[in-house]
Amino acid sequence: MNTEVLASGSSISIRKLVVSDLEVIAGFEYSVSITEPHSDPKRLAGIYAESGMWLEASGAVAIVENSSERMVGTLQYYRSAPCIHGLEIGYVVHSSDDRGKGYAAQALRLLSDLLFSSKPNFFRQQLIIEVWNTASWKVAERCGFVREGVLRSCGFGAGDPADCFVYSRTLKDYSQGIASANGPG
């Protein structure tokens, strides 16, 4: 089994997905792709076979607890829009028992830094967070993302979708954090 670790933090690591992850991922429809739900394990396996879910402008990774090597969540990235030189990132910690432990913040920062260091032609990363999701705002802010504004009626769900905050982090933010005497911000 290929368990290529891409980056490690104090309690979690991020790694490329492996076939054995797919069954768990199927329970979280949009956790590895924003373009279609992946609740059908056969469809998910087909997509994985084509690309390993790791391409230049889109991909997904597993969030793995370091002590147990258990997958606790996933992150994905994809092109935010054809006219924006950036990527959008989404994340989910699968079990409510694993939430509130700092896994999402560590994983988001690890993936954000990895993408900036390996894909320098993308100058911006953004998160779209429903206005009611206070826990996710805190994750974004801990990772150096800045709230830019509100996108009205753009969230998930049936009917009129929820309003969402837009958060961003730029290549300048990343580069200045590395150069700072205070360390990455």
Secondary structure, DSSP 8 states (H G I E B T S, - for coil): ----EEEE-SSEEEEE--GGGHHHHTTSTTSS-SSS----HHHHHHHHHHHTTB-SSEEEEEEEETTT--EEEEEEEEES-TTSSEEEEEEEES-GGGTTSSHHHHHHHHHHHHHHHH-TT--EEEEEEETT-HHHHHHHHHTT-EEEEEETT-SSSSSS---EEEEEEEHHHHHHHHH-TT---
